Amino acid sequence: MYRYFFKRWLDFIIVSFVLLIIWPLFLVIMVGLHFANKGAGVFFFQERPGKDGKIFKVIKFKSMTDERDSEGKLLPNEQRITNVGKLIRKTSIDELPQLFNVLKGDMSLIGPRPLMVRYLELYTPEQARRHNVRPGITGWAQVNGRNAISWSKKFELDVWYVDNVSFLLDMRIVFMTIGNVLTRKGINSSEEKVGSIGFNGHN
């Protein structure tokens, strides 16, 4: 019952309450990013696979400018990321706009992290089961190593979560997430670098 009904409504109620409280923080961040990004906008949108592989656009705070070289090509990421962008990434604040994805029903507060669409064809049938639930802002794999563990282990943890969804497990993940954010535990590389690692756990 929790998995199929209460989880969605609990997400909606919690996120609505949180947004009512933190909207001043949202406003401050948006103003800061507006100036830091030199007119490039404050939000970043990217297509990701959701429940059952349905594509949606994930929302994040934009941490980089759109500055280009003399040939019109975007400058390297390290040259475009702003000081404000570094701060919101370091504190995971760049993920906050995904609360709107949760309100829309694209995501849940807790679930496997949504990865790039181009990786869909690389999953094994077992790994693809991670899409049997809504993707989350945080999840079981994130609180058990995040980028400090192999991709094969991440997917194993994601599928384990799919098979064991419960209210108590979600609450455990919430508190573990808070602890990990405060200590910066398990963060040593970008979660987007799947292609250079492979889905079979070969580093």
Backbone bond lengths (Angstrom), bond angles and torsions (degrees), N, CA, C in turn:
res aa  C-N    CA-C-N  psi(-1)  N-CA   C-N-CA  omega(-1)  CA-C   N-CA-C  phi
1 M - - - 1.463 - - 1.529 111.45 -
2 Y 1.337 116.06 -42.53 1.466 119.65 179.26 1.520 110.55 -60.49
3 R 1.315 116.34 -48.04 1.457 122.26 -175.95 1.528 112.28 -60.62
4 Y 1.312 117.19 -40.38 1.459 120.92 -171.74 1.527 114.56 -97.59
5 F 1.323 117.61 -9.77 1.464 118.62 -177.87 1.530 112.72 -139.27
6 F 1.327 116.90 -61.58 1.465 120.16 -172.31 1.524 113.20 -67.31
7 K 1.316 118.03 -31.81 1.472 120.51 -178.68 1.524 110.58 -60.28
8 R 1.331 116.76 -45.47 1.467 120.90 -179.32 1.525 111.04 -64.48
9 W 1.335 117.13 -45.50 1.460 119.71 -178.99 1.525 111.66 -69.18
10 L 1.309 117.57 -34.28 1.463 120.83 176.95 1.524 110.16 -65.89
11 D 1.337 116.54 -41.56 1.464 120.85 174.97 1.531 110.51 -55.88
12 F 1.325 116.02 -49.28 1.460 121.44 -176.05 1.528 111.09 -62.36
13 I 1.324 117.37 -44.86 1.463 121.56 -178.10 1.532 110.88 -66.54
14 I 1.338 116.66 -46.34 1.461 120.61 -178.07 1.519 111.25 -64.08
15 V 1.341 116.86 -45.72 1.459 120.50 -178.18 1.523 111.08 -65.53
16 S 1.312 117.64 -40.66 1.471 120.70 177.88 1.522 110.49 -59.54
17 F 1.315 116.28 -43.59 1.468 121.59 179.93 1.528 110.84 -65.87
18 V 1.333 116.53 -44.20 1.464 121.25 -179.19 1.524 110.84 -62.76
19 L 1.330 116.88 -43.91 1.467 120.33 -178.95 1.524 111.75 -64.09
20 L 1.327 117.39 -34.76 1.462 120.53 176.80 1.529 111.26 -63.52
21 I 1.320 115.90 -30.79 1.467 120.87 -177.79 1.527 112.19 -83.60
22 I 1.340 115.94 -41.44 1.474 118.69 -171.01 1.528 114.34 -98.42
23 W 1.340 118.28 8.07 1.459 117.95 -178.61 1.535 113.20 -58.32
24 P 1.351 119.89 -32.44 1.476 117.36 175.81 1.537 112.02 -63.02
25 L 1.347 116.63 -36.96 1.460 120.54 177.38 1.523 110.12 -64.40
26 F 1.321 116.85 -41.99 1.461 121.37 176.52 1.525 110.48 -56.35
27 L 1.337 115.63 -44.98 1.462 120.85 -177.53 1.525 110.84 -63.21
28 V 1.327 117.03 -44.80 1.467 121.56 179.81 1.528 110.26 -61.84
29 I 1.330 116.96 -45.03 1.465 121.01 -179.50 1.515 110.70 -63.47
30 M 1.329 116.72 -42.54 1.461 120.44 -179.30 1.522 111.80 -63.23
31 V 1.330 116.97 -40.66 1.461 120.28 177.87 1.522 110.21 -65.03
32 G 1.339 116.71 -44.37 1.460 120.86 179.32 1.518 112.26 -61.28
33 L 1.344 116.36 -43.29 1.460 120.56 -179.37 1.529 111.68 -70.08
34 H 1.324 116.68 -32.79 1.464 120.08 179.39 1.528 110.67 -57.28
35 F 1.308 115.69 -44.70 1.467 119.90 -179.06 1.532 111.46 -79.95
36 A 1.343 116.97 -40.85 1.465 120.40 -177.63 1.523 111.71 -65.61
37 N 1.345 116.46 -35.60 1.467 119.95 -176.58 1.527 113.56 -85.38
38 K 1.305 116.46 2.64 1.472 122.31 174.94 1.530 112.69 54.11
39 G 1.334 114.24 46.64 1.458 119.08 176.06 1.511 115.24 83.53
40 A 1.337 118.03 6.97 1.468 120.97 -178.09 1.523 112.74 -82.55
41 G 1.331 116.61 0.64 1.455 119.83 -179.20 1.517 112.31 97.47
42 V 1.317 116.46 166.95 1.459 120.60 -177.10 1.526 112.83 -110.97
43 F 1.338 117.23 -12.40 1.466 120.47 -179.31 1.523 110.69 -118.05
44 F 1.325 114.44 149.94 1.457 122.75 178.73 1.526 107.76 -121.18
45 F 1.323 117.19 126.82 1.460 121.56 -178.57 1.527 109.34 -115.79
46 Q 1.326 115.95 137.04 1.460 119.64 179.81 1.521 109.63 -150.03
47 E 1.320 116.16 138.07 1.459 120.33 -179.73 1.526 110.69 -71.96
48 R 1.327 115.51 135.13 1.454 122.72 177.42 1.529 108.98 -139.72
49 P 1.335 118.23 154.68 1.460 120.40 175.82 1.525 110.94 -80.93
50 G 1.328 116.03 135.02 1.458 120.97 178.46 1.509 111.20 -107.48
51 K 1.322 116.36 -148.89 1.458 121.15 -179.70 1.525 109.95 -60.48
52 D 1.331 115.55 134.03 1.468 122.96 -178.60 1.525 112.41 61.27
53 G 1.348 116.15 20.99 1.455 120.95 177.63 1.515 114.86 78.64
54 K 1.343 117.45 6.40 1.464 120.75 179.19 1.528 110.04 -66.98
55 I 1.322 116.74 131.48 1.464 121.70 -175.54 1.526 111.23 -81.23
56 F 1.325 116.39 135.09 1.453 123.00 174.36 1.521 108.27 -139.35
57 K 1.324 116.62 170.84 1.460 121.22 179.02 1.523 110.43 -103.56
58 V 1.324 115.69 113.89 1.456 120.87 178.20 1.532 108.41 -77.57
59 I 1.331 116.71 145.76 1.462 122.60 -177.69 1.531 109.75 -113.51
60 K 1.323 115.84 130.28 1.457 121.18 174.57 1.525 108.77 -136.45
61 F 1.330 116.16 162.15 1.458 119.01 169.84 1.524 107.96 -71.96
62 K 1.310 116.48 138.41 1.472 122.46 -178.37 1.523 109.27 -80.85
63 S 1.314 116.66 123.84 1.469 121.09 -175.30 1.521 113.57 -104.78
64 M 1.340 117.50 0.23 1.457 120.99 -176.79 1.534 111.74 -128.99
65 T 1.303 115.15 158.01 1.463 121.04 171.72 1.535 108.34 -83.79
66 D 1.311 116.89 175.60 1.468 121.74 175.26 1.529 110.52 -108.99
67 E 1.309 116.77 31.65 1.464 121.79 -177.39 1.527 111.60 -65.38
68 R 1.325 115.75 140.20 1.460 122.28 -176.39 1.527 111.28 -125.96
69 D 1.330 114.85 161.68 1.463 119.59 178.46 1.530 109.74 -85.69
70 S 1.319 116.46 -173.58 1.470 121.37 -175.75 1.529 112.93 -65.56
71 E 1.353 116.59 -17.88 1.456 121.08 179.26 1.524 112.45 -95.87
72 G 1.336 115.22 3.06 1.455 119.12 178.70 1.518 114.92 85.88
73 K 1.327 117.19 7.48 1.464 121.05 178.77 1.522 110.12 -90.50
74 L 1.331 116.03 143.86 1.462 119.76 177.87 1.525 110.29 -59.95
75 L 1.320 115.94 138.40 1.454 120.74 175.69 1.533 109.15 -66.70
76 P 1.336 118.33 160.13 1.468 121.01 177.79 1.533 111.07 -56.05
77 N 1.319 116.49 150.59 1.467 121.73 -177.48 1.521 112.71 -52.21
78 E 1.336 116.44 -42.79 1.461 119.82 -176.57 1.523 112.47 -65.02
79 Q 1.320 117.21 -21.02 1.462 120.21 177.39 1.521 112.18 -89.53
80 R 1.324 116.43 -21.13 1.466 120.03 -177.03 1.522 113.86 -96.55
81 I 1.330 117.79 -20.96 1.459 119.04 -179.69 1.523 109.86 -69.68
82 T 1.311 115.76 134.91 1.466 121.22 -176.36 1.525 110.63 -94.15
83 N 1.328 116.01 168.53 1.464 119.41 177.02 1.526 110.89 -63.26
84 V 1.330 115.68 -39.62 1.466 119.19 176.31 1.523 109.70 -64.22
85 G 1.333 115.88 -39.86 1.458 120.46 178.47 1.518 112.23 -61.66
86 K 1.326 116.83 -41.86 1.464 120.87 177.77 1.520 110.81 -61.36
87 L 1.334 116.10 -39.91 1.456 120.73 -178.73 1.524 111.61 -66.62
88 I 1.343 117.06 -45.77 1.467 118.24 -177.47 1.527 111.38 -70.03
89 R 1.336 117.17 -28.38 1.462 119.43 175.47 1.523 110.90 -71.79
90 K 1.322 115.58 -44.12 1.466 120.66 -178.55 1.517 111.40 -60.15
91 T 1.330 116.50 -35.71 1.459 121.10 -177.97 1.527 112.92 -96.42
92 S 1.338 116.52 2.72 1.475 123.06 -178.55 1.524 113.01 65.43
93 I 1.331 117.10 14.44 1.464 120.81 178.63 1.528 110.79 -66.87
94 D 1.337 116.86 -24.53 1.463 119.33 -179.78 1.527 112.51 -61.61
95 E 1.339 117.01 -17.65 1.467 121.62 -179.72 1.535 112.60 -83.96
96 L 1.324 118.04 -13.69 1.467 120.84 -172.71 1.534 114.73 -56.25
97 P 1.338 119.83 -39.34 1.465 118.55 -179.80 1.529 114.14 -59.39
98 Q 1.333 117.05 -16.43 1.459 119.57 177.39 1.530 111.84 -65.55
99 L 1.323 116.23 -11.54 1.470 119.70 173.26 1.528 109.88 -59.56
100 F 1.334 116.72 -32.17 1.467 119.84 177.33 1.525 111.13 -71.09
101 N 1.344 116.73 -32.42 1.461 119.72 173.29 1.524 111.07 -62.99
102 V 1.343 115.00 -35.64 1.467 119.55 178.30 1.526 110.24 -67.80
103 L 1.327 116.66 -43.35 1.468 120.17 178.00 1.525 110.89 -58.59
104 K 1.322 116.87 -41.23 1.455 121.61 -178.36 1.524 112.11 -70.86
105 G 1.316 117.11 -20.60 1.451 120.13 -177.65 1.511 114.03 96.02
106 D 1.350 117.26 3.42 1.455 120.88 176.73 1.520 111.05 -70.61
107 M 1.339 115.71 -34.44 1.457 122.05 -174.91 1.521 110.27 -132.17
108 S 1.323 114.32 171.21 1.457 122.78 172.57 1.528 107.15 -120.18
109 L 1.304 117.07 164.93 1.462 118.82 173.88 1.524 110.14 -64.45
110 I 1.337 116.37 -38.75 1.459 121.76 -177.71 1.517 109.86 -120.92
111 G 1.327 115.96 129.95 1.457 121.28 178.07 1.511 110.09 167.44
112 P 1.326 118.48 173.98 1.467 120.45 177.22 1.526 110.80 -60.82
113 R 1.323 117.04 139.76 1.459 120.26 179.78 1.523 110.19 -65.71
114 P 1.349 118.35 136.80 1.463 120.68 178.31 1.530 110.41 -76.67
115 L 1.316 116.57 127.10 1.458 121.40 -179.02 1.529 110.38 -100.67
116 M 1.318 116.86 -171.43 1.450 121.23 -176.48 1.524 111.31 -70.95
117 V 1.332 116.00 147.51 1.465 121.16 -179.04 1.524 111.01 -61.86
118 R 1.313 117.51 -36.15 1.468 120.10 -175.22 1.530 113.28 -66.57
119 Y 1.330 117.13 -10.88 1.463 119.57 179.84 1.531 112.78 -89.01
120 L 1.330 117.32 -6.77 1.462 120.64 -175.16 1.530 112.33 -55.13
121 E 1.315 117.06 -42.08 1.464 120.43 -176.31 1.524 113.14 -74.04
122 L 1.328 117.21 -8.02 1.458 121.13 -177.93 1.527 113.39 -91.72
123 Y 1.333 117.71 -13.91 1.459 120.31 -178.24 1.521 111.78 -70.37
124 T 1.316 115.62 144.71 1.461 119.58 166.94 1.523 107.21 -75.85
125 P 1.334 119.02 162.69 1.471 120.34 177.44 1.531 112.46 -54.45
126 E 1.322 117.02 -37.41 1.463 120.29 -179.97 1.524 110.59 -69.16
127 Q 1.332 117.59 -44.12 1.450 121.24 179.55 1.524 111.41 -64.72
128 A 1.326 116.94 -34.10 1.464 121.71 -178.52 1.525 111.58 -66.03
129 R 1.320 118.28 -15.26 1.462 121.51 178.04 1.527 111.92 -65.95
130 R 1.322 117.06 -13.47 1.467 120.29 176.44 1.525 111.03 -62.41
131 H 1.337 117.22 -17.95 1.451 121.54 179.16 1.532 112.68 -91.06
132 N 1.321 117.49 9.16 1.463 120.74 177.59 1.526 112.12 -76.72
133 V 1.328 116.49 -10.19 1.467 121.79 176.04 1.524 108.15 -128.68
134 R 1.328 116.82 165.70 1.460 119.74 175.86 1.531 109.91 -64.63
135 P 1.327 117.44 140.92 1.469 119.70 175.15 1.517 109.78 -66.97
136 G 1.327 116.31 159.31 1.458 119.74 -175.09 1.513 114.08 -123.33
137 I 1.322 115.01 163.35 1.467 121.11 172.99 1.517 109.21 -69.37
138 T 1.321 115.93 -36.26 1.457 121.52 172.67 1.517 107.57 -137.44
139 G 1.327 116.46 165.46 1.451 118.83 -176.89 1.518 113.09 -159.80
140 W 1.324 115.22 -177.94 1.461 121.77 -176.41 1.531 111.16 -63.56
141 A 1.320 117.94 -38.21 1.462 120.23 178.59 1.524 110.75 -68.44
142 Q 1.334 117.34 -36.90 1.468 120.80 -178.42 1.528 111.54 -65.02
143 V 1.318 117.40 -38.96 1.459 119.18 -177.27 1.525 112.18 -85.09
144 N 1.327 116.22 -2.53 1.461 120.32 178.61 1.525 111.99 -117.97
145 G 1.334 115.45 33.92 1.447 118.87 173.82 1.507 115.32 134.30
146 R 1.335 117.16 -28.47 1.456 122.03 -179.48 1.521 110.70 49.27
147 N 1.334 119.38 -112.88 1.454 121.70 -177.18 1.529 113.63 -88.28
148 A 1.322 117.26 4.54 1.457 120.55 179.83 1.523 111.57 -92.44
149 I 1.333 118.06 -0.35 1.458 121.39 179.50 1.528 109.58 -120.22
150 S 1.323 116.69 163.95 1.463 121.03 -178.44 1.520 110.65 -71.12
151 W 1.335 115.57 160.70 1.462 119.67 179.28 1.515 111.52 -66.04
152 S 1.318 117.44 -36.49 1.461 119.16 178.61 1.520 110.69 -62.85
153 K 1.334 117.12 -37.14 1.461 120.66 178.03 1.521 110.51 -69.63
154 K 1.340 117.30 -38.83 1.464 120.50 177.44 1.522 111.02 -58.37
155 F 1.333 115.38 -46.90 1.455 118.86 -177.89 1.527 111.26 -67.70
156 E 1.317 116.66 -34.25 1.460 120.75 175.38 1.534 110.16 -61.10
157 L 1.330 116.15 -43.00 1.459 120.53 179.10 1.527 111.06 -68.88
158 D 1.333 117.21 -37.37 1.466 121.09 178.01 1.527 111.01 -61.62
159 V 1.329 116.20 -46.02 1.466 120.44 -179.22 1.524 110.40 -67.47
160 W 1.337 116.67 -36.66 1.467 119.67 176.31 1.527 109.64 -60.18
161 Y 1.327 116.70 -41.64 1.472 119.98 178.35 1.527 110.33 -61.41
162 V 1.334 116.97 -45.16 1.467 121.00 179.74 1.526 110.78 -54.99
163 D 1.315 116.40 -38.42 1.466 121.01 -177.65 1.518 113.58 -81.92
164 N 1.337 116.86 -10.42 1.471 119.37 -173.64 1.526 113.79 -131.35
165 V 1.320 117.30 24.09 1.469 121.27 -179.03 1.533 109.98 -56.47
166 S 1.331 114.90 129.89 1.469 120.28 176.21 1.523 108.59 -159.24
167 F 1.310 116.00 162.57 1.461 120.92 178.24 1.526 110.82 -61.72
168 L 1.329 116.98 -45.35 1.462 120.67 -177.94 1.530 111.16 -64.13
169 L 1.324 117.00 -38.94 1.466 119.67 178.36 1.521 110.19 -65.76
170 D 1.327 117.37 -42.52 1.468 119.98 178.58 1.517 111.65 -62.12
171 M 1.329 117.72 -40.46 1.460 120.39 178.25 1.535 110.89 -65.29
172 R 1.310 115.74 -37.75 1.471 119.83 177.44 1.524 110.29 -62.22
173 I 1.332 116.67 -42.87 1.461 121.33 179.89 1.523 111.13 -64.79
174 V 1.343 117.01 -38.64 1.465 120.92 178.27 1.527 110.53 -58.53
175 F 1.324 116.79 -49.82 1.471 119.90 -177.20 1.527 111.32 -69.41
176 M 1.330 117.34 -35.93 1.461 119.98 177.22 1.531 110.58 -67.09
177 T 1.338 116.55 -35.96 1.468 120.80 178.12 1.525 110.59 -63.15
178 I 1.322 116.43 -45.65 1.463 120.63 178.59 1.521 110.41 -57.62
179 G 1.330 117.03 -44.57 1.456 121.06 178.91 1.515 112.51 -64.22
180 N 1.334 116.97 -41.16 1.460 120.83 -179.81 1.527 112.17 -67.35
181 V 1.328 116.78 -38.72 1.463 120.30 178.74 1.528 110.14 -64.15
182 L 1.308 116.12 -41.79 1.465 120.01 -178.66 1.524 112.26 -67.57
183 T 1.338 116.81 -32.58 1.466 120.27 -177.24 1.520 113.04 -100.83
184 R 1.359 117.21 -5.64 1.471 123.46 -177.13 1.512 111.10 59.25
185 K 1.325 117.71 34.41 1.455 123.44 -176.40 1.517 111.55 -72.94
186 G 1.332 117.30 136.14 1.450 123.03 171.99 1.510 115.84 77.03
187 I 1.330 117.96 16.70 1.466 120.36 -178.07 1.518 108.90 -114.52
188 N 1.333 116.16 112.54 1.453 118.86 178.37 1.515 113.83 -142.66
189 S 1.321 117.95 0.95 1.458 120.98 177.60 1.513 109.20 -165.85
190 S 1.340 115.60 168.89 1.459 120.29 -178.69 1.510 111.58 -73.05
191 E 1.329 116.86 137.05 1.451 120.68 178.71 1.518 112.13 -72.22
192 E 1.345 117.49 -5.57 1.450 120.22 -179.06 1.524 112.33 -85.97
193 K 1.328 119.17 -11.21 1.456 121.01 -172.45 1.527 112.21 -83.05
194 V 1.312 115.80 52.59 1.451 120.07 -178.92 1.518 111.04 -74.15
195 G 1.321 115.85 -42.33 1.458 120.16 -174.24 1.501 113.67 -58.69
196 S 1.341 118.59 -30.35 1.456 120.89 -177.84 1.517 111.98 -84.44
197 I 1.319 117.37 -6.73 1.451 121.44 -176.74 1.521 111.38 -109.15
198 G 1.316 115.76 -43.40 1.459 119.83 -177.67 1.501 111.24 92.34
199 F 1.319 116.67 154.98 1.450 121.86 -176.37 1.526 113.48 -90.22
200 N 1.328 117.17 1.55 1.464 119.04 -178.01 1.521 112.52 -101.55
201 G 1.366 115.56 8.84 1.452 119.06 176.05 1.507 114.40 83.28
202 H 1.340 117.72 11.54 1.464 119.95 179.42 1.522 109.77 -91.64
203 N 1.318 118.61 106.56 1.457 122.76 -178.71 1.519 111.25 -76.66
